[in-house]
């Protein structure tokens, strides 16, 4: 990840954390945003969801590999 992307993602995350930390009555992140800001915010949420989905898929695939390795190891141990 390039430095600019890292900075932008950090700023977005910080903004989101600030919005989520507001008291309930102020918890309206779209209030006061123009259409372009709303589009960027929606895109940010979508991208974050996609990243988490990819991470989950990668974790599941890695766990599957570990499971296969364990089964193979058990077969080798059993054959001894």
Secondary structure, DSSP 4 states (H G I P E B T S, - for coil): --HHHHHHHHHHHHHHHHHHTS-GGG--TTTT--HHHHHHHHHHHHHHHHHHHHHHHHHHHHHHHHHHHHHHHHHHHHH-
